[in-house]
Amino acid sequence: MADLLNYKGHPVVRDANKIYYGSPDSDCIVVLTVLENTEIEGTKVPSRILVQLQSTDPALALKQEKILNQVERKTLSDALNIGSVWLEKNR
C-alpha cells in the first residue's frame, strides 16, 4: 500500500471534489465535499466545504442514514479540524 497523507494521525485521500479523512476500517469516516473554490494568485482554494461524519456500517443502506453529523466550513483547515474532533470523539 502506498504511503498516504496523514493529518493528526488519520489518513487523508482526495478524489475530485471529495476528501476522505479517516480510516475505512473505523466505525466512521469524515467526508469533506468542496462546494465552492476561490482563486488566489492563480490557484483554486476551497472556500465552502461540507463536512460530514459518516458511518462505515455496510448495513446502513441509505446515504442519509450514514450521516451522523454535518456542518459547513469556509476553509479547509477549519473543515479538517472539526473532522479531527469528530473522529477522536468516535474512537
Secondary structure, 3 states (H helix, E strand, C coil): CCCCEEECCEEEEEECCEEEECCCCCCEEEEEEEEEEEEECCEEEEEEEEEEEEECCCCCCCHHHHEEEEEEECCHHHHHHHHHHHHHHCC
